[in-house]
Amino acid sequence: MFEGVFPPIPTPFAAGEVAHDKLSENIARWNQTGLAGYVVLGSNGENVYLSEAEKRAVIVTAREAVPSNKLLIVGTGCESTKLTMESTRTAAEWGADGVLIVTPSYYKGQMTPQALYRHYISVADASPIPILVYNVPKFTGLNIAPTLVARLAEHPKIAGIKDSAGDIGQLIEIARLVPPDFEVLVGNAPAYYSALGVGAIGAVLALANVAPRECVAIKELFDQGKLDEARALHSRLMPVGRAVTSQFGIGGLKAALDLLGYYGGQPRSPLFYPHPEEVEEIRGILRQAELLT
């Protein structure tokens, strides 16, 4: 279901409010690039800065802009199981094809494997649509062990995982332990090419916002056995992958979109847009990667 490349798209703001027209325009342009679908309200979508009403409105706008042959995945993870269940049902009601659920982490010392297991199983039992587990240790301070992923994979509604740890060894272990139909997606651009080689069937990459055709081409070349070409293209894009969003953050991703003719705009405070000299550095990185003339 989740094979292919998905960008975790930023939420555009204008004068501090969600710019629904810009969101629609960005998606219309991305629709021409071969992407399998989109993730909205993920980490790059500034999910934690949006009200519940704003989140619902973003889902509605995205669903109207995303054609039926592409998937709409919505980030619905909250700190409590109850809120995550409610958010997941709401996303399904408004047209999501699947949901991405990040690990609760505020009380990380108590988020034992058993606590996380209960959380995900409870949400899966209540969810009308498929679930992707979202492992992103750089934000949560938690890492989901492959053995826990294997236990979760037994639930029919838990369809796969987006693993953003960037640990190829961990991806190998996950792929070894889970059933063949459990879908592994990589969420770390530097690990993208290697992840395809160890069993990932797709990717959720911030890089795919600014280099969608190229990210799609890497998988296509890999699937065709053109490994040298896939590896060379992946290598060319890596400075961009590091810049957005690891080096310059979400503001850097939005600046790159602005430079490429999409709408990026300001992130919501306390996040910030890069300084002019940093924008010029991003411009140079895009040019070096042949994404900008």
C-alpha angles and dihedrals in degrees: 000000000000100000115137139037123316125182116214092227124215120241108242119224132194120189088351096303130102109273101217094177091056091047090054092047093050092049091048089057094045089050088072096058107072097256116156092224143297143277114219127187093022126131092289089046090065089238094169091058096055129089119233090254091052091049092053091049091051090052091051093049093046093048091053091050099043113081120231092252091063127067125243112209118186128202106232104160115133133172095257127055091228094055092045090053091049093046091049093051090048092052090051092049091054096050110275115155093203141351135234113216120195120206114265105245114165090099091035094158088066096042094102121168089262093051091050091046092054090047096053095040092051091050092045091051089055098040121102092196136048121283132219116201110226117214112185110153095176089067103030103034087226131105122201110225117231090239090059091047088054091053092049091048089068090072111091094222095051098084102171151320138263103212114194097170092104091222110136092189089057092049090052091052093047091050090049095052104040127078117267093254095054106106120226118199124183118226099187119085098208089053095046101100094040092047091057088056094055098047111284111145096198149345143243102207134170084209089066090068091066101025104031098148092046094049090050090048092054091060093042091051091046092050090050091053093248091134099158091054092046092049093048092051091047090051092051092054098047098092087056091046091054093045095052109076112336097062104029101021127219090320088059091052090052091048090052090051090051091051091051095051099260121113112263106153129164121328118231116272134293084038113075143205117251120266116258093259090052090050088055090051089052089049090055092049091051091050093049089053089051092242094116130036 
